[in-house]
Amino acid sequence: MQNKLKIENNKLIVLPQGMSRFASLKRKIEVSLQNVVGASIDTGILNEHKGIKAPGTSIPGYWAGNFTKASEKSFFNIKRGRKPVVIQLKNEEFTRLVLGVEDPEDAVDWINNSIN
């Protein structure tokens, strides 16, 4: 698993796991639940241009770290072949989080139910 998700104190917390913690240069990301717009699965996002990477890792089939494209900053931590969970944010450092997680469909439902 690349990322663990949890909710504590009205915050969504993303915890990169294992080597992806080092590759993404992030130990944890915390965002207020009130700033989570929604979550979805977007299998096409991995085929799009990610933008400029800084800092992070980008090798064929694996993206980890910060990417800026058209003044929008995204955090990626996912390997090709995984279903990308895309979490849209407002008023946060990142516009979106693109994550590989276990049970992506359950994660999307859980996040969306937590913000409604």
C-alpha positions as CSV (number, residue, x, y, z in Angstrom):
1,M,0.0,0.0,0.0
2,Q,1.3,3.4,-0.9
3,N,-0.9,5.6,1.4
4,K,-3.0,5.3,4.5
5,L,-5.9,7.6,5.0
6,K,-7.5,8.6,8.3
7,I,-9.7,11.3,9.8
8,E,-8.9,12.9,13.1
9,N,-10.0,16.2,14.6
10,N,-12.0,17.1,11.5
11,K,-8.9,16.6,9.3
12,L,-8.2,14.2,6.5
13,I,-4.7,12.8,7.1
14,V,-2.6,11.1,4.3
15,L,0.3,9.0,5.5
16,P,2.6,7.8,2.7
17,Q,3.9,4.3,3.5
18,G,7.3,2.6,3.1
19,M,9.6,3.9,0.4
20,S,6.9,6.1,-1.0
21,R,7.3,8.2,2.1
22,F,10.9,9.0,1.1
23,A,10.2,9.3,-2.6
24,S,7.3,11.8,-2.0
25,L,9.4,13.8,0.5
26,K,6.3,13.9,2.7
27,R,5.7,12.2,6.1
28,K,2.1,13.3,6.3
29,I,-0.4,15.7,4.7
30,E,-3.2,17.1,6.8
31,V,-6.2,19.0,5.3
32,S,-9.3,20.3,6.9
33,L,-12.4,18.2,6.1
34,Q,-14.3,21.5,5.3
35,N,-11.8,22.0,2.5
36,V,-12.3,18.6,0.9
37,V,-14.6,19.2,-2.1
38,G,-14.9,15.5,-3.0
39,A,-13.1,12.3,-4.0
40,S,-13.3,10.2,-7.1
41,I,-11.5,7.6,-9.1
42,D,-9.9,8.9,-12.3
43,T,-8.0,6.3,-14.2
44,G,-7.1,8.7,-17.0
45,I,-5.2,11.1,-14.8
46,L,-2.1,9.0,-14.9
47,N,-1.9,9.5,-18.7
48,E,-2.1,13.3,-18.4
49,H,0.9,15.6,-18.2
50,K,1.5,16.1,-14.5
51,G,3.3,19.4,-14.7
52,I,6.6,20.6,-13.2
53,K,7.9,18.3,-10.4
54,A,9.4,20.1,-7.4
55,P,10.2,18.4,-5.1
56,G,9.5,14.7,-5.7
57,T,10.2,11.7,-7.8
58,S,9.0,10.9,-11.3
59,I,10.2,7.6,-12.9
60,P,8.4,5.7,-15.5
61,G,5.2,4.3,-13.8
62,Y,5.6,6.1,-10.5
63,W,4.9,9.6,-9.4
64,A,5.5,10.9,-5.9
65,G,5.7,14.5,-4.7
66,N,4.5,18.0,-5.7
67,F,3.6,18.8,-9.3
68,T,2.5,22.3,-10.6
69,K,0.6,22.7,-13.8
70,A,-1.3,25.9,-14.8
71,S,-0.7,27.4,-11.3
72,E,-2.4,24.4,-9.7
73,K,-0.4,22.4,-7.2
74,S,-1.1,18.7,-6.9
75,F,0.4,16.0,-4.7
76,F,0.9,12.6,-6.4
77,N,1.8,9.4,-4.7
78,I,0.9,6.5,-7.0
79,K,2.2,3.7,-9.2
80,R,0.8,2.9,-12.7
81,G,-1.6,0.1,-12.5
82,R,-3.3,1.4,-9.3
83,K,-6.7,3.0,-9.4
84,P,-6.0,6.7,-8.6
85,V,-8.1,8.2,-5.9
86,V,-8.3,11.9,-6.7
87,I,-9.2,14.2,-3.8
88,Q,-10.2,17.7,-4.8
89,L,-9.4,20.5,-2.3
90,K,-10.1,24.2,-1.8
91,N,-8.2,26.7,0.3
92,E,-5.3,24.3,0.9
93,E,-1.6,24.1,-0.2
94,F,-2.7,21.5,-2.9
95,T,-5.6,21.7,-5.3
96,R,-5.8,17.9,-5.4
97,L,-4.2,14.8,-4.1
98,V,-3.7,11.8,-6.4
99,L,-3.2,8.7,-4.3
100,G,-2.8,5.0,-4.5
101,V,-4.6,3.3,-1.6
102,E,-6.0,-0.1,-0.8
103,D,-9.7,-0.4,-1.7
104,P,-9.9,2.8,-3.7
105,E,-13.7,2.5,-4.2
106,D,-14.2,2.2,-0.4
107,A,-11.8,5.1,0.2
108,V,-13.8,7.3,-2.2
109,D,-17.1,6.4,-0.5
110,W,-15.7,6.9,2.9
111,I,-14.2,10.4,2.1
112,N,-17.4,11.6,0.4
113,N,-19.6,10.3,3.2
114,S,-17.3,12.1,5.7
115,I,-17.7,15.5,4.1
116,N,-21.5,15.4,3.7
